[in-house]
Amino acid sequence: MADKVSGATEQFDFEKQKRKDEMKQQVITFALMIIFTLVAFAMVIAELDRLFVIPVLLVLAAIQVGFQIYYFMHMSHKGHELPSLMFYGGVFAAFLTILALVVLVWW
């Protein structure tokens, strides 16, 4: 009987620590996204060169999208392999479509 209680307590403590770590990751990710947003606003307000600002904004936006998908949509969890595969397959197809249109326009 004592083993069952001990095992249940250990499982509870493990789950509690796991949730705590996940919440910590989400708070850090949220803070990074706020910082990236403030950096983007600061670059635009500072009226830096457009050839510098636009690529940096696109990179910051891509990083934020990655954070949103990976952490806030829980794509990093077990059991989300098929939705992840479908999502990344769709992103790849969209990338190929945009690439093909860019090549057609410039050719």
N, C-alpha and C positions, 0 to 999 in steps of 0.2 A: 504494500500500500504506500509506503514511504517513497518507493521508487517512482510510482506514478505521480505523486505530488511533486517530487523533485524534478521529474521530467517535464511536467506541465509548467513548472516555474521557469525552468531553463528555456523552454520553447517560448514562453511569454516574454522573457527577458531578451531573447534573440529577436523576436518580432518587434519589440519595442525599440531596440537599438537599430534595427533595419529601417524602421519608419523614421527614426530620428536622423539617421544618415541621409535618407532620401529627402527629408524636409530641409536639411542643411544644404544639400546640393541645389534644391530648388530656390532657396533664398539667395545663395551665391549667384546662381544663374540669373535670377531676377535683378539683382544688384548690377551685374555686368551688363545686362540689357539696358538698364537705366543709364549707366555710364556711357555706353555706346550711343544712346540716343542724345545725351547731353553733348558728347563730342561732335556728333553730326550737326546738331543745332549750332554749336560754337563755330564750326568750320564755315557754315553758311553765313552766320552773322558776321564773321570776321572778313567776309568777302574775299576768300582765298581764290587762287586761280581755278577756273572751272575744270581744266585738264587734270588737276590734282584732286579736287573735291569730288567730282562725279565717280571716278573709280573707287575712291575710299568709301563713299557712301554706299556704293553697290556691295563692296566687301562687307561692310558693317551690317548691311541689310541681310546678306546671305548668312552671316554668322548668327544673327538674331533668328532667322528662320530655322536654322539648324538647332539652336537652343530650344525654340518653341516645339519643334517636332520631337527632339530626342528626350527632353526633360518634361515639358508640360503636357505633351500628348502621350507620354509614357511608352514611347517606342523602344526604350532600352530594357523593358521588362520582358521576362519569359512569357511565351504565349502570344507575342505580337510579331512573330516571324513572318507569317503570311501577309498581314496588313503592311508590314515594313517592306516586304518584297514587292507588293503591288504599288505602294507609294513610290519607292525608288525606281521601279520600272516605268511608272508614269512620268517621273521627273526626267529619266533618261530619254523617253520618247519625246517629251516636250523640248529637251535640249537638242535632240537630233532635228526636230522640226524647225526650230529657230535657226539652227546652224544651216540647214538646207535653204531656208528663205533668205538668209544673209548672203549665202553663196550665190543664189540666183539673182539677187538684187545687184551685187557687186560684179558679177560676171558679165 
